[in-house]
Amino acid sequence: MKKKSFVSIADCSKEDILHLIQKAEFFEQHPNQKLLEGKVCATLFFEPSTRTRLSFETAVNRLGGRVIGFSDASTTSSSKGETLKDTIKMVSNYADVIIMRHHLEGAARYASEITDIPVINAGDGANQHPSQTMLDIYSIYKTQGTLNNLKITMVGDLKYGRTVHSLLTGMSHFNPTFCFVAPEELRLPDIYKQFLDEHGIRYSEHTDFSPEVINQSDILYMTRVQRERFTDLMEYEKVKNVYVLTNKMLDNSKENLRILHPLPRVNEIAQDVDDNPKAYYFEQARNGVFAREAIISSVLNPN
């Protein structure tokens, strides 16, 4: 029987998400387990990654499994013209689970349909990044004590930001209110606004990163403007530094405000924010190990 893949946060029910949070809490308290003893996990990173790849590999090692794979597609047979299908079929002979990042939207879904081993999506183009969503949701839960009825402000690249797309989908179960701050060129695509409308989720859109926006937020989710998503570098130069969060801007923010960022950052969060107790992005990255332990153990041991 085919085991369950983890391709999109949209495939997860509210109960699934809460169950993964429970598991992540357990792994934070007891990170070293032998649940994957004898299991081989293949990490196929067709796109560059630091945090995602290393935290997945740490999660596998913490669970007692072994890792094979690559972090540079130019060193693989895909550089010789091998198709994604053939790569997936070939690696499926060697591993118990595939963890894959790819530049093409829908690549993870396609991979899950052509193999009988589970596939975990570590990011597919500007589409989805569901494991990042789980560590984001876990971070929100840890810092707020709840997932319900929160005001979440998302800032920066909302057009290409797959972490944004996944997070608003995952949080849709918990009655959030979203505030979207982006230049016209990078505003949230209509398909996601349609999703929010269909689910009765409140949101507002702004081009000004104002004190009013910051001061009403429970979560401030900053994003990097991603140069690799632009075909026109002039467009990138125009918008890359449009929003920069400084420590002074947090003076009148709510006590419970926490600042998240999927990382890497460039200039969108000033260095002087790092020492503010409301800055949570480095702890957020640490939470990725526990969230990914929860995901890997769930797809390999669905019961």
PyMOL commands that set and color helices and strands:
alter all, ss='L'
color gray80, all
select helices_A, chain A and resi 9-11+14-29+51-62+73-75+77-80+84-92+107-113+130-144+162-174+184-186+190-198+211-215+227-229+233-239+247-250+271-273+281-300
alter helices_A, ss='H'
color red, helices_A
select strands_A, chain A and resi 40-45+66-70+97-102+119-124+151-155+177-181+202-206+219-222+258-260
alter strands_A, ss='S'
color yellow, strands_A
deselect
rebuild
show_as cartoon
